[in-house]
């Protein structure tokens, strides 16, 4: 029979010895005031099993001693009266929940936009999201919500907005943070200041989210087909896109490296439409929302195979966001590949000029206080 536990206790009192054996099998025990003969302890256990149980006993005793030592230390520090249920709830569970709940506030803001668009459409009997200027009041209402959120939650600033043409086309190329919240803020500001939409390119999966497709089309968002982008620009609109796309969003890190690979479709669009490219970068955009590092390589492999954004997102931190819009890049003599490389270099220069590498969450939070602000080269 398997031996579960063996305790051997020797107690000396007035020259007396007692012996006790407990096993999971047949075991006879003799307890007397006289030393018991060896034959009185019969136990169906091998020497190896006995040694194993002694090891387990030693480990158990070590844990007990460790716990008792911690209790003494806690008593010395005055922590013996702590309610550990409260500690777990407020120090561990609640922060973890908050980290993953905050991103849903951004989703909530998007659904507020959905409600505004749909209510406006119902009130004015509008069913075509591509109807153009008839949606302008609804876009302005939604943009006001985002503009307030930008000021209150991120103290958002835009430097170089005046570089964008108030009339006529332009292609805005930006670095894609974990969540392109900064671009939403710029989109809202253009709607309010220039009184015209800033069209955008989004990943196809966003159009499959319940309730979003109609709203996205109304706000001028497209899935990014080449000819459609060219048509948008030739109609005199502004268009924004991030060549790094979802890959850059999910698998970038605090070093803010561009992850374009060999993507140059945006340059071909700009060249065919004959429009200037405006590079754009937002300081601390990757500190506002983050992705866990654990398993990132495996998840990137899954994404490359399936195009499914299976990476978790946490954050929503109220960090300081400062958006910079660069000088226009326009040279008809350049090929699409040369234009893409020139834009890539320009955006890298903007990151080097305006972002302290590696990014740091605490520093990004402190930069909301003027004395802590990091502002390099303007």
C-alpha positions as a Markdown table, in Angstrom:
| # | Residue | x | y | z |
|---|---|---|---|---|
| 1 | Unk | 0.0 | 0.0 | 0.0 |
| 2 | Unk | 1.1 | 3.6 | -0.8 |
| 3 | Unk | 2.3 | 5.5 | 2.3 |
| 4 | Unk | 0.6 | 8.9 | 2.6 |
| 5 | Unk | 2.3 | 10.3 | 5.6 |
| 6 | Unk | 4.8 | 9.1 | 8.3 |
| 7 | Unk | 5.3 | 11.0 | 11.5 |
| 8 | Unk | 7.8 | 9.7 | 13.9 |
| 9 | Unk | 7.8 | 11.4 | 17.3 |
| 10 | Unk | 10.2 | 10.8 | 20.1 |
| 11 | Unk | 9.3 | 12.2 | 23.4 |
| 12 | Unk | 11.5 | 11.7 | 26.4 |
| 13 | Unk | 9.9 | 12.1 | 29.7 |
| 14 | Unk | 11.3 | 10.6 | 32.9 |
| 15 | Unk | 13.5 | 8.3 | 30.7 |
| 16 | Unk | 10.4 | 7.1 | 28.9 |
| 17 | Unk | 10.2 | 6.7 | 25.1 |
| 18 | Unk | 7.0 | 6.6 | 22.9 |
| 19 | Unk | 6.8 | 5.5 | 19.3 |
| 20 | Unk | 4.0 | 6.2 | 16.9 |
| 21 | Unk | 3.5 | 5.3 | 13.2 |
| 22 | Unk | 0.7 | 6.3 | 10.9 |
| 23 | Unk | 0.6 | 4.8 | 7.4 |
| 24 | Unk | -1.9 | 4.5 | 4.6 |
| 25 | Unk | -1.6 | 0.7 | 4.7 |
| 26 | Unk | -1.3 | -1.9 | 7.3 |
| 27 | Unk | 0.8 | -0.7 | 10.2 |
| 28 | Unk | 1.0 | -1.8 | 13.8 |
| 29 | Unk | 2.1 | 0.7 | 16.4 |
| 30 | Unk | 3.4 | 0.1 | 19.9 |
| 31 | Unk | 3.2 | 2.8 | 22.5 |
| 32 | Unk | 4.8 | 2.1 | 25.9 |
| 33 | Unk | 6.7 | 3.7 | 28.6 |
| 34 | Unk | 9.7 | 1.5 | 27.8 |
| 35 | Unk | 11.8 | 1.6 | 24.7 |
| 36 | Unk | 9.9 | -0.3 | 22.0 |
| 37 | Unk | 11.7 | -3.0 | 20.1 |
| 38 | Unk | 12.3 | -2.5 | 16.4 |
| 39 | Unk | 10.1 | -5.4 | 15.6 |
| 40 | Unk | 7.1 | -3.6 | 17.2 |
| 41 | Unk | 7.1 | -1.0 | 14.3 |
| 42 | Unk | 5.9 | -2.9 | 11.2 |
| 43 | Unk | 5.1 | -0.7 | 8.2 |
| 44 | Unk | 4.6 | -1.6 | 4.5 |
| 45 | Unk | 6.9 | 1.2 | 3.2 |
| 46 | Unk | 10.2 | 0.9 | 1.5 |
| 47 | Unk | 13.3 | 2.9 | 2.5 |
| 48 | Unk | 13.0 | 5.1 | -0.6 |
| 49 | Unk | 9.3 | 5.9 | 0.3 |
| 50 | Unk | 10.3 | 6.8 | 3.8 |
| 51 | Unk | 13.1 | 9.1 | 2.6 |
| 52 | Unk | 10.6 | 10.8 | 0.1 |
| 53 | Unk | 8.2 | 11.5 | 2.9 |
| 54 | Unk | 10.9 | 12.9 | 5.1 |
| 55 | Unk | 11.8 | 15.3 | 2.3 |
| 56 | Unk | 8.1 | 16.3 | 2.0 |
| 57 | Unk | 8.0 | 16.8 | 5.7 |
| 58 | Unk | 11.1 | 19.0 | 5.6 |
| 59 | Unk | 9.6 | 21.1 | 2.8 |
| 60 | Unk | 6.4 | 21.5 | 4.8 |
| 61 | Unk | 8.2 | 22.6 | 7.9 |
| 62 | Unk | 10.2 | 25.1 | 5.8 |
| 63 | Unk | 7.1 | 26.7 | 4.5 |
| 64 | Unk | 5.6 | 26.8 | 8.0 |
| 65 | Unk | 8.8 | 28.5 | 9.4 |
| 66 | Unk | 8.7 | 31.0 | 6.5 |
| 67 | Unk | 5.1 | 31.9 | 7.2 |
| 68 | Unk | 5.7 | 32.3 | 10.9 |
| 69 | Unk | 8.7 | 34.5 | 10.1 |
| 70 | Unk | 6.6 | 36.7 | 7.8 |
| 71 | Unk | 4.0 | 37.0 | 10.5 |
| 72 | Unk | 6.6 | 38.1 | 13.0 |
| 73 | Unk | 8.0 | 40.7 | 10.5 |
| 74 | Unk | 4.5 | 42.0 | 9.7 |
| 75 | Unk | 3.7 | 42.3 | 13.4 |
| 76 | Unk | 7.0 | 44.3 | 13.9 |
| 77 | Unk | 6.0 | 46.6 | 11.0 |
| 78 | Unk | 2.5 | 47.0 | 12.3 |
| 79 | Unk | 0.9 | 45.1 | 9.4 |
| 80 | Unk | -0.6 | 42.2 | 11.4 |
| 81 | Unk | -4.0 | 43.8 | 11.4 |
| 82 | Unk | -4.3 | 44.2 | 7.6 |
| 83 | Unk | -7.4 | 42.9 | 5.9 |
| 84 | Unk | -5.9 | 40.8 | 3.2 |
| 85 | Unk | -9.2 | 40.6 | 1.3 |
| 86 | Unk | -9.2 | 44.3 | 1.1 |
| 87 | Unk | -5.5 | 44.4 | 0.0 |
| 88 | Unk | -6.2 | 41.9 | -2.8 |
| 89 | Unk | -9.3 | 43.8 | -4.0 |
| 90 | Unk | -7.9 | 47.3 | -4.0 |
| 91 | Unk | -4.2 | 46.7 | -4.7 |
| 92 | Unk | -4.3 | 43.8 | -7.2 |
| 93 | Unk | -7.8 | 43.1 | -8.5 |
| 94 | Unk | -9.1 | 46.7 | -9.0 |
| 95 | Unk | -6.0 | 48.0 | -10.8 |
| 96 | Unk | -6.0 | 45.0 | -13.1 |
| 97 | Unk | -9.7 | 45.6 | -13.9 |
| 98 | Unk | -9.1 | 49.3 | -14.5 |
| 99 | Unk | -6.2 | 48.6 | -16.9 |
| 100 | Unk | -8.5 | 46.6 | -19.1 |
| 101 | Unk | -11.7 | 48.6 | -18.6 |
| 102 | Unk | -10.3 | 52.0 | -19.5 |
| 103 | Unk | -9.9 | 51.1 | -23.2 |
| 104 | Unk | -13.6 | 50.5 | -23.3 |
| 105 | Unk | -14.2 | 54.2 | -22.6 |
| 106 | Unk | -12.7 | 54.8 | -26.1 |
| 107 | Unk | -15.1 | 52.2 | -27.5 |
| 108 | Unk | -17.9 | 54.0 | -25.6 |
| 109 | Unk | -16.9 | 57.3 | -27.2 |
| 110 | Unk | -17.1 | 55.7 | -30.7 |
| 111 | Unk | -20.6 | 54.4 | -29.9 |
| 112 | Unk | -21.6 | 57.9 | -28.8 |
| 113 | Unk | -20.6 | 58.9 | -32.3 |
| 114 | Unk | -22.7 | 56.1 | -33.7 |
| 115 | Unk | -25.7 | 57.3 | -31.7 |
| 116 | Unk | -25.3 | 60.9 | -32.9 |
| 117 | Unk | -25.0 | 59.9 | -36.5 |
| 118 | Unk | -28.0 | 57.6 | -36.4 |
| 119 | Unk | -30.2 | 60.0 | -34.4 |
| 120 | Unk | -29.4 | 62.8 | -36.9 |
| 121 | Unk | -30.1 | 60.5 | -39.8 |
| 122 | Unk | -33.5 | 59.5 | -38.4 |
| 123 | Unk | -34.5 | 63.1 | -37.7 |
| 124 | Unk | -33.7 | 64.3 | -41.2 |
| 125 | Unk | -34.6 | 61.1 | -43.0 |
| 126 | Unk | -31.1 | 60.5 | -44.3 |
| 127 | Unk | -30.2 | 57.0 | -45.3 |
| 128 | Unk | -27.1 | 57.5 | -47.6 |
| 129 | Unk | -23.9 | 57.8 | -45.6 |
| 130 | Unk | -22.2 | 59.2 | -48.7 |
| 131 | Unk | -24.6 | 62.1 | -49.1 |
| 132 | Unk | -21.8 | 64.6 | -48.4 |
| 133 | Unk | -22.4 | 68.0 | -46.7 |
| 134 | Unk | -25.9 | 67.1 | -45.4 |
| 135 | Unk | -24.1 | 65.2 | -42.7 |
| 136 | Unk | -21.9 | 68.2 | -41.8 |
| 137 | Unk | -23.9 | 69.2 | -38.6 |
| 138 | Unk | -23.8 | 65.6 | -37.3 |
| 139 | Unk | -20.1 | 65.3 | -38.0 |
| 140 | Unk | -19.5 | 68.6 | -36.1 |
| 141 | Unk | -21.6 | 67.4 | -33.1 |
| 142 | Unk | -19.6 | 64.1 | -33.0 |
| 143 | Unk | -16.3 | 66.0 | -33.4 |
| 144 | Unk | -17.2 | 68.3 | -30.5 |
| 145 | Unk | -17.4 | 65.2 | -28.2 |
| 146 | Unk | -14.0 | 64.1 | -29.4 |
| 147 | Unk | -12.5 | 67.5 | -29.1 |
| 148 | Unk | -13.7 | 67.8 | -25.5 |
| 149 | Unk | -12.2 | 64.4 | -24.7 |
| 150 | Unk | -8.9 | 65.4 | -26.3 |
| 151 | Unk | -8.6 | 68.5 | -24.1 |
| 152 | Unk | -9.8 | 67.0 | -20.8 |
| 153 | Unk | -8.2 | 63.5 | -20.9 |
| 154 | Unk | -5.0 | 64.1 | -22.8 |
| 155 | Unk | -4.5 | 67.9 | -22.9 |
| 156 | Unk | -4.0 | 67.4 | -26.6 |
| 157 | Unk | -2.1 | 69.9 | -28.7 |
| 158 | Unk | -1.7 | 70.1 | -32.4 |
| 159 | Unk | 1.3 | 71.9 | -33.9 |
| 160 | Unk | 1.3 | 72.6 | -37.6 |
| 161 | Unk | -2.5 | 72.3 | -38.3 |
| 162 | Unk | -2.1 | 75.5 | -40.4 |
| 163 | Unk | 0.1 | 73.6 | -42.9 |
| 164 | Unk | -2.9 | 71.5 | -44.0 |
| 165 | Unk | -4.7 | 73.2 | -47.0 |
| 166 | Unk | -8.1 | 74.7 | -46.1 |
| 167 | Unk | -9.2 | 73.9 | -49.6 |
| 168 | Unk | -7.9 | 71.2 | -51.9 |
| 169 | Unk | -6.5 | 67.7 | -51.3 |
| 170 | Unk | -3.7 | 66.4 | -49.2 |
| 171 | Unk | -2.5 | 63.0 | -47.9 |
| 172 | Unk | -1.8 | 62.8 | -44.1 |
| 173 | Unk | 0.6 | 59.9 | -43.3 |
| 174 | Unk | 1.0 | 59.2 | -39.6 |
| 175 | Unk | 2.6 | 56.8 | -37.1 |
| 176 | Unk | 0.0 | 54.3 | -35.9 |
| 177 | Unk | -0.1 | 54.0 | -32.1 |
| 178 | Unk | -1.7 | 51.1 | -30.3 |
| 179 | Unk | -5.0 | 53.0 | -30.7 |
| 180 | Unk | -5.1 | 55.9 | -33.2 |
| 181 | Unk | -6.7 | 58.1 | -30.7 |
| 182 | Unk | -4.5 | 61.0 | -31.8 |
| 183 | Unk | -5.7 | 60.8 | -35.3 |
| 184 | Unk | -9.3 | 60.8 | -34.1 |
| 185 | Unk | -8.5 | 64.1 | -32.3 |
| 186 | Unk | -7.0 | 65.6 | -35.4 |
| 187 | Unk | -9.9 | 64.4 | -37.5 |
| 188 | Unk | -12.3 | 66.1 | -35.1 |
| 189 | Unk | -10.3 | 69.3 | -35.1 |
| 190 | Unk | -10.2 | 69.5 | -38.9 |
| 191 | Unk | -14.0 | 69.0 | -38.9 |
| 192 | Unk | -14.4 | 71.9 | -36.5 |
| 193 | Unk | -11.8 | 74.3 | -37.8 |
| 194 | Unk | -11.9 | 73.8 | -41.5 |
| 195 | Unk | -15.6 | 72.8 | -41.6 |
| 196 | Unk | -14.9 | 69.8 | -43.9 |
| 197 | Unk | -14.2 | 66.1 | -43.3 |
| 198 | Unk | -10.8 | 64.6 | -42.9 |
| 199 | Unk | -11.3 | 61.2 | -44.6 |
| 200 | Unk | -9.4 | 58.2 | -43.3 |
| 201 | Unk | -8.4 | 54.7 | -44.1 |
| 202 | Unk | -9.2 | 52.0 | -41.5 |
| 203 | Unk | -8.7 | 48.2 | -41.3 |
| 204 | Unk | -11.5 | 46.1 | -42.8 |
| 205 | Unk | -12.3 | 44.5 | -39.4 |
| 206 | Unk | -13.7 | 47.8 | -38.1 |
| 207 | Unk | -16.5 | 47.7 | -40.7 |
| 208 | Unk | -17.7 | 44.4 | -39.2 |
| 209 | Unk | -18.2 | 45.8 | -35.7 |
| 210 | Unk | -21.9 | 46.1 | -35.0 |
| 211 | Unk | -23.2 | 49.6 | -35.6 |
| 212 | Unk | -19.9 | 51.0 | -36.9 |
| 213 | Unk | -20.1 | 50.6 | -40.7 |
| 214 | Unk | -22.7 | 53.4 | -41.3 |
| 215 | Unk | -21.0 | 55.7 | -38.9 |
| 216 | Unk | -17.6 | 55.1 | -40.5 |
| 217 | Unk | -18.9 | 55.8 | -44.0 |
| 218 | Unk | -20.6 | 59.0 | -42.7 |
| 219 | Unk | -17.4 | 60.2 | -41.2 |
| 220 | Unk | -15.5 | 59.6 | -44.4 |
| 221 | Unk | -13.7 | 56.4 | -43.4 |
| 222 | Unk | -12.8 | 53.9 | -46.1 |
| 223 | Unk | -11.2 | 50.5 | -46.1 |
| 224 | Unk | -8.4 | 51.7 | -48.3 |
| 225 | Unk | -8.8 | 50.4 | -51.9 |
| 226 | Unk | -6.3 | 52.2 | -54.2 |
| 227 | Unk | -8.7 | 53.6 | -56.7 |
| 228 | Unk | -11.1 | 54.8 | -54.0 |
| 229 | Unk | -8.4 | 56.7 | -52.2 |
| 230 | Unk | -7.3 | 58.3 | -55.5 |
| 231 | Unk | -10.9 | 59.4 | -56.1 |
| 232 | Unk | -11.3 | 60.8 | -52.6 |
| 233 | Unk | -8.2 | 63.0 | -53.1 |
| 234 | Unk | -9.1 | 64.0 | -56.7 |
| 235 | Unk | -12.4 | 65.3 | -55.3 |
| 236 | Unk | -10.4 | 67.8 | -53.2 |
| 237 | Unk | -10.5 | 66.0 | -49.8 |
| 238 | Unk | -8.0 | 65.5 | -47.1 |
| 239 | Unk | -7.1 | 61.8 | -46.5 |
| 240 | Unk | -5.3 | 60.3 | -43.6 |
| 241 | Unk | -3.7 | 56.8 | -43.4 |
| 242 | Unk | -1.0 | 54.9 | -41.5 |
| 243 | Unk | 1.2 | 52.6 | -43.7 |
| 244 | Unk | 2.1 | 50.5 | -40.7 |
| 245 | Unk | -1.5 | 49.7 | -40.1 |
| 246 | Unk | -2.6 | 47.2 | -37.5 |
| 247 | Unk | 0.8 | 45.5 | -37.5 |
| 248 | Unk | 2.4 | 48.7 | -36.3 |
| 249 | Unk | -0.4 | 49.3 | -33.8 |
| 250 | Unk | -0.3 | 45.8 | -32.1 |
| 251 | Unk | 3.4 | 44.9 | -32.4 |
| 252 | Unk | 5.2 | 48.2 | -32.1 |
| 253 | Unk | 6.8 | 49.1 | -28.8 |
| 254 | Unk | 8.1 | 52.0 | -26.8 |
| 255 | Unk | 11.0 | 52.5 | -29.3 |
| 256 | Unk | 8.5 | 53.9 | -31.8 |
| 257 | Unk | 10.0 | 52.2 | -34.8 |
| 258 | Unk | 8.1 | 52.3 | -38.1 |
| 259 | Unk | 6.8 | 48.9 | -39.2 |
| 260 | Unk | 6.0 | 49.6 | -42.9 |
| 261 | Unk | 8.0 | 46.7 | -44.4 |
| 262 | Unk | 7.8 | 47.5 | -48.1 |
| 263 | Unk | 4.5 | 49.2 | -48.1 |
| 264 | Unk | 4.4 | 52.1 | -50.6 |
| 265 | Unk | 0.9 | 52.0 | -51.9 |
| 266 | Unk | 0.2 | 55.4 | -50.2 |
| 267 | Unk | 3.0 | 56.9 | -52.3 |
| 268 | Unk | 1.5 | 55.5 | -55.5 |
| 269 | Unk | -1.9 | 57.0 | -54.4 |
| 270 | Unk | -0.3 | 60.4 | -53.8 |
| 271 | Unk | 1.6 | 60.3 | -57.0 |
| 272 | Unk | -1.4 | 59.3 | -59.1 |
| 273 | Unk | -3.6 | 61.9 | -57.5 |
| 274 | Unk | -0.9 | 64.6 | -57.7 |
| 275 | Unk | -1.2 | 65.6 | -54.0 |
| 276 | Unk | 1.3 | 66.5 | -51.3 |
| 277 | Unk | 2.1 | 64.2 | -48.4 |
| 278 | Unk | 2.0 | 65.6 | -44.8 |
| 279 | Unk | 3.9 | 63.4 | -42.3 |
| 280 | Unk | 2.3 | 63.4 | -38.8 |
| 281 | Unk | 3.5 | 62.1 | -35.5 |
| 282 | Unk | 2.0 | 62.3 | -32.0 |
| 283 | Unk | 4.3 | 62.4 | -29.0 |
| 284 | Unk | 3.5 | 59.7 | -26.3 |
| 285 | Unk | 0.8 | 58.1 | -28.5 |
| 286 | Unk | 2.1 | 54.7 | -27.5 |
| 287 | Unk | 1.9 | 55.4 | -23.8 |
| 288 | Unk | -1.8 | 56.1 | -23.9 |
| 289 | Unk | -2.6 | 52.5 | -24.8 |
| 290 | Unk | -0.3 | 49.5 | -24.7 |
| 291 | Unk | -0.2 | 45.8 | -25.5 |
| 292 | Unk | 1.2 | 43.1 | -23.2 |
| 293 | Unk | 4.6 | 41.9 | -24.1 |
| 294 | Unk | 4.0 | 38.2 | -23.2 |
| 295 | Unk | 3.6 | 36.0 | -26.2 |
| 296 | Unk | 3.9 | 38.9 | -28.6 |
| 297 | Unk | 6.0 | 36.9 | -31.2 |
| 298 | Unk | 3.5 | 34.1 | -31.2 |
| 299 | Unk | 0.6 | 36.5 | -31.6 |
| 300 | Unk | 2.4 | 38.3 | -34.4 |
| 301 | Unk | 2.8 | 34.9 | -36.2 |
| 302 | Unk | -1.0 | 34.3 | -35.7 |
| 303 | Unk | -1.7 | 37.8 | -37.1 |
| 304 | Unk | 0.4 | 37.3 | -40.2 |
| 305 | Unk | -1.3 | 34.0 | -40.9 |
| 306 | Unk | -4.9 | 35.0 | -40.1 |
| 307 | Unk | -5.0 | 38.8 | -40.1 |
| 308 | Unk | -6.9 | 38.5 | -36.8 |
| 309 | Unk | -6.1 | 41.2 | -34.2 |
| 310 | Unk | -5.9 | 38.8 | -31.3 |
| 311 | Unk | -3.6 | 41.0 | -29.1 |
| 312 | Unk | -5.0 | 42.4 | -25.8 |
| 313 | Unk | -5.0 | 46.1 | -25.2 |
| 314 | Unk | -4.8 | 47.9 | -21.9 |
| 315 | Unk | -4.4 | 51.5 | -20.9 |
| 316 | Unk | -6.4 | 54.6 | -21.6 |
| 317 | Unk | -3.9 | 56.6 | -19.5 |
| 318 | Unk | -4.3 | 60.4 | -19.4 |
| 319 | Unk | -0.9 | 61.1 | -20.8 |
| 320 | Unk | 0.1 | 64.3 | -22.5 |
| 321 | Unk | -0.4 | 64.1 | -26.3 |
| 322 | Unk | 1.2 | 66.5 | -28.7 |
| 323 | Unk | 0.6 | 66.1 | -32.4 |
| 324 | Unk | 3.1 | 67.5 | -35.0 |
| 325 | Unk | 2.3 | 67.9 | -38.6 |
| 326 | Unk | 5.3 | 68.2 | -40.9 |
| 327 | Unk | 6.0 | 70.2 | -44.0 |
| 328 | Unk | 4.4 | 68.9 | -47.2 |
| 329 | Unk | 6.4 | 66.5 | -49.4 |
| 330 | Unk | 5.7 | 67.0 | -53.1 |
| 331 | Unk | 8.0 | 66.1 | -56.0 |
| 332 | Unk | 6.5 | 64.9 | -59.2 |
| 333 | Unk | 9.9 | 63.7 | -60.4 |
| 334 | Unk | 10.2 | 61.1 | -57.7 |
| 335 | Unk | 9.0 | 57.5 | -58.3 |
| 336 | Unk | 6.5 | 56.0 | -55.8 |
| 337 | Unk | 9.3 | 54.0 | -54.1 |
| 338 | Unk | 11.5 | 57.1 | -53.8 |
| 339 | Unk | 8.5 | 59.1 | -52.4 |
| 340 | Unk | 7.7 | 56.4 | -49.9 |
| 341 | Unk | 11.4 | 56.4 | -48.7 |
| 342 | Unk | 11.4 | 60.2 | -48.4 |
| 343 | Unk | 8.2 | 60.1 | -46.3 |
| 344 | Unk | 9.6 | 57.3 | -44.2 |
| 345 | Unk | 12.7 | 59.3 | -43.4 |
| 346 | Unk | 10.7 | 62.5 | -42.7 |
| 347 | Unk | 8.5 | 60.6 | -40.2 |
| 348 | Unk | 11.6 | 59.0 | -38.6 |
| 349 | Unk | 13.1 | 62.5 | -38.2 |
| 350 | Unk | 9.9 | 63.7 | -36.5 |
| 351 | Unk | 10.0 | 60.8 | -34.1 |
| 352 | Unk | 13.6 | 61.5 | -33.2 |
| 353 | Unk | 12.9 | 65.2 | -32.8 |
| 354 | Unk | 9.8 | 65.0 | -30.7 |
| 355 | Unk | 9.8 | 61.7 | -28.8 |
| 356 | Unk | 12.2 | 60.7 | -26.0 |
| 357 | Unk | 13.2 | 57.1 | -26.7 |
| 358 | Unk | 12.3 | 54.7 | -25.1 |
| 359 | Unk | 8.8 | 55.9 | -24.3 |
| 360 | Unk | 7.9 | 56.0 | -20.6 |
| 361 | Unk | 4.4 | 56.0 | -19.1 |
| 362 | Unk | 5.3 | 58.0 | -15.9 |
| 363 | Unk | 7.2 | 60.6 | -17.9 |
| 364 | Unk | 4.3 | 60.9 | -20.3 |
| 365 | Unk | 1.9 | 61.5 | -17.4 |
| 366 | Unk | 4.2 | 64.0 | -15.8 |
| 367 | Unk | 4.4 | 66.0 | -19.0 |
| 368 | Unk | 0.9 | 67.3 | -18.4 |
| 369 | Unk | 2.6 | 69.5 | -15.8 |
| 370 | Unk | 4.5 | 72.3 | -17.6 |
| 371 | Unk | 7.7 | 72.0 | -15.6 |
| 372 | Unk | 8.1 | 68.3 | -16.6 |
| 373 | Unk | 7.3 | 68.8 | -20.3 |
| 374 | Unk | 9.8 | 67.3 | -22.8 |
| 375 | Unk | 9.7 | 69.4 | -25.9 |
| 376 | Unk | 12.7 | 68.9 | -28.2 |
| 377 | Unk | 13.1 | 71.1 | -31.3 |
| 378 | Unk | 9.8 | 72.9 | -30.7 |
